[in-house]
Amino acid sequence: MTPPQEPEPDPYAASPVPKHELAGPWRPSTITYAFWTGIVSVVVGFAMLAAAFLLVSEAELRLVLEGASAQGQPLTLDQARSVYFAVLALVSAIVAVIAALWIMFLFFMRRGRNWARIVITVVGAVWILLTLPSVIGGSAGGIATALLAVLQVLTVAATIVFAYLAPSNQYFQITRRR
């Protein structure tokens, strides 16, 4: 009769290093928060763009017509709408490309790439500076757009802050060594 075999020991059970460190660098919750607030900032940005274009009133279009007439280039209301929608399409395409790049950098940052964190910081600071006029002076779309602009500034700022908190800094130091 053979003695009963003991089960194979779990190689991770006796290890003084936690399992998540054996599999790869540990990702702190601050990096996860930075990633998701960055994603939310994109969603808010598209909502802000939609609000700005959908909530433009006839009065605002008439101001554009008056400005064009004052410059010697009279437009009809239909022409102004056509120009307006062409600008909407162009701006939407540009914003989509910028948003895709932003999300790509967020993924790189989440994987521990410090250069991506730096890019996010620079782009985020510029993004905040470009959004501030909408917060301070209002913009097309009225209060809805202004509130979305405030929310966007807060989410972009939170993305940057989370990316530089102490656990995040430790994460980037660990991933830099690998």
Sequence and secondary structure as in RCSB ss.txt:
>XXXX:A:sequence
MTPPQEPEPDPYAASPVPKHELAGPWRPSTITYAFWTGIVSVVVGFAMLAAAFLLVSEAELRLVLEGASAQGQPL
TLDQARSVYFAVLALVSAIVAVIAALWIMFLFFMRRGRNWARIVITVVGAVWILLTLPSVIGGSAGGIATALLAV
LQVLTVAATIVFAYLAPSNQYFQITRRR
>XXXX:A:secstr
          TTTS SS HHHHHS    HHHHHHHHHHHHHHHHHHHHHHHHHHT  HHHHHHHHHHHHHTT   
 HHHHHHHHHHHHHHHHHHHHHHHHHHHHHHHHHHTT HHHHHHHHHHHHHHHHHHHHHHHH  TTTHHHHHHHH
HHHHHHHHHHHHHHSHHHHHHHHHHHH 
